[in-house]
Structure formats: C-alpha cells, structure tokens
Amino acid sequence: MGLQISANISDLLNQIKEDEAEKERTKKEWTQVTVEEVWKEYSSKVDSKSTKNSLDIARLKVLPDGVLHITIPNKVNRETIKSELGLVDKFREVFVGTDLRYEFEVNIDAFPEFEVEEKKIELTPIEKLEVLKQKNPLVTKLINTFDLKLSK
C-alpha cells in the first residue's frame, strides 16, 4: 500500500511539472502589442454593450513590472472596467507569473471627441424677464403699455 501511494504522489508531481511547463511555454511577453491583443480579444467576447463600450474607449499604456495604465473619460467607465473580473482572469491566464496591477486615470481632456455638456442654470421668472428685456427692448415697452406686473 505504501508503494502505491508513493507512485500516485510521483504521478501528481510529474503532472504538476508538466502543467507548469505548459504554462511557461504559452506565457506571453508583457508588451504593448500583446496587452492590446488580449484586451481586444476579451472586449470582442463581452455581451454587455456598456462594458464593451468602456473597454473599447479605454486607452492603454503598458508600464514595466506588470502595470497597466488605463486612461478613461469618466468614473463610470473606470468602475465598469474595475468590475470586469473576467478581464483580470484573462490577463492572469495569458501573462502567467506577472504581478498585474491596474492604474486608472480619469481624464476627459484626453478624449477630445467627447462633448462635455455645460450645466444649465435655472433662472427665476424675474431673471428670465431681464434676459428677455436685454434681447428685445420692446418687451419693456409692452410691459409699460399694458401695465403688466410680474407675479411672484
């Protein structure tokens, strides 16, 4: 019985060595090109349109020591990418033994194609009347002619 357990352990050790050797053979180099390939491949398989959009608009920069600098236009994209655990798994699978880290930069200025909506200011009725008077002086004449009063 002791001989059989010993044979099973050595078989397991050999299997582990083979698996590790296979991982080492299929391991890819940590470069800009390979990272972008893996990123695009993962993005093409994502079902969610919003997640796919976030992945597609991200700008990647590969830094040494497994650091991936990701520039996105807003916090929503950052949170969407952060929550993609499948992406992390894919990177770990492809870049075996690399200590991976994401670095996020939210920078709308890096995306000139994105339009930033200006916040509209709500005007009071009195302010609206003043704007109308500035645009058309006849409004003042109309108010005076008909003795109009602005209700509050």
Steps between C-alpha positions, in 0.01 A plus 500: 500500500784744579653436155170584326464834686858585411427430130187719512694788658776478239234493224342812648837674525577415139158630392559826690842540336345442156223754571753760615717437193194540274410829669856621452492407129169680439595804709502819295739792527373807692504752213266768366409284200419182692304685769291678235440167322375336819290809585335508154442125502330522838297805393372322190354221714320725751119494476417826678502800267595742778791284613614451141482876444706569815764249393511633144550865590768436763852603406765258618864558583714210610749586771776275633443244775144406396345845539225589254417872487141545382370843399122539483271802465289456814452318829221280365741347248758450775253315723375292207852385413591443866201269539602283203650208691507291183751747355727458800474122468583522129811708570611259774449207263699657216773676700582219742727601784466873432388703800220700335374841613259747347563872523196710407502859381169678447574777251228641275759726331668192352179435305433809286232311307283498813276799548465633849153628570493837663279514803194712439417757761139520610377860483231651716205669325650843573836393351322363194323834452833684525649275233198566276535876554868483401424303185203711397451853639140499375415266788545794737268712285243218499512472881460877541225533236280233656607575857609136552625376835709193559328273749719339759 
